[in-house]
Amino acid sequence: MKILKLKTLLVISFLLLISFSFAQIETQNNNVWFHYVGKNKIATKTFFTLEATMRYTDGLNEKQQWFIRPSFDYQITQKLLGSIGYTHYNTYSYGEIPINKRSIPEDHIWIQGTFTHSSGNFKFIHRLRDENRFVGIAVKNTITNEYDIDRYEYRNRVRYMFLVNYTLTKQDEKPKLFAVLGDEAFVNIGSNAGKTFFNQNRIIGGLGYNINPKNQIQVNYIQQHIWNFGNTIQENNPTVRLSYITNLDFTKKK
């Protein structure tokens, strides 16, 4: 009887493993992202930030996604910055095995805390964001046989990013060239979280250069891993991100 139970358990485990393997489709897309962040000081402790990106895959041959992300930020302490913002995304249908049947719009309302501290040539950045997502749901139109956005579905996601910047060269005792290394995890939470705990994970590494106190450029390699809502498709995407960052102070008198 024990041997029979063991054999049955092994068969069930094998069948589950086979079914899971067939359910999971892994695909790869080679991405190039163009990224802008503009931080604008508008009061003693208050900032307005505008972030935007255009993302391509298969080199520059196919659009992957774009977003625009305005926010207001408040310097709570010297090390802690609090933010509240909005993001509008448009994610295209891309790749040989698309996650989406058509372009999907998505709107976020989010709050965020960023904690920054330094030690010698190291700067450590911890960022935690809670995103209230309203995702467009595509439904096939039986008349046209095309997919239309039928409704918006609420989903909740938490993102945690940890970055380390290491100063490689200085000018006037301020960082000039620096290295970047870190990771960002996207976690689905709540009653409508989908079939996978992780939504995305990004391993990040690259270089940054402070042109002057107001302008910075970064070139980062990102290994992007995406799990779709039904946990049937996984993307493992080598990505190059080119970033231009500005830091302007509108409180200073000319």
C-alpha positions, 0 to 999 in steps of 0.5 A: 500500500505504501509503495502504491501511494508513493508511485501515485504521488510520483506520477502526480508530481511528474504530471504537474511538472509536465503541465507546468512546463507546457503552461510556461512559455519563456521568451526573450526580447532585446530592449533599448530604453530612452529615459528622462528624469527632471527634478525641479525644486519649487520651494524650500523642501518641495519638488516637482519631478517629471519622468518619461520614457520611450522603450523599444524592443528588437533593437529599435525595430519595435515599440515596447512601451512609453510612459509619462510620470509627474510627481510632487516630492517633499524632503521630510528629512535630510535622508528621506524624500516622500512622493505622490504621483501619477503615471500613464502607460501604453504597453504595445503588443510586441515580440514573437510571443506577445503578452498583450493582444493589443496596446494596453493603456494603464493609469497609476496613482502612487505614493513613494518613499526614498531613503538615501545615505552615504558612506565614503564613496558609496551612496545607498538608495532605497525606494519603496513605491505603492502603485494603485493600478488601473489596467485596460482589459482587452476583449475580442469584438465578435463583430470585427474580430479585433481586441477592444479595451472593454474596462479598467481593472484595479490591481495593486503592486509594490516596488522596492529598489535598492541601488548602490552608487560608487564614485570613481572620479571626483571634481572639486570634491564632488562625484563626477564618474560613478558606477551603479549596481542594484535590483528592483522587485515588483510584487503583486498584492491584494485580492486581484494579484494574478497567479504570480507573486512577482510581476517583474524583477530588474537587475541593474548595472552601469555608469553615470556621469555628472556633466555639471550640477544640473545635468547627468547622464547614465548608461545602464544594463538591465536584465528585465524579467516579466511574468504575465498576469496569468503566469503563462508567459515569462519574458527574460529581456536584456535591456540597455537604458540611456538616461538623461537627468536634470536637477533645476532649482527655481527657488534661487533668484537670478 
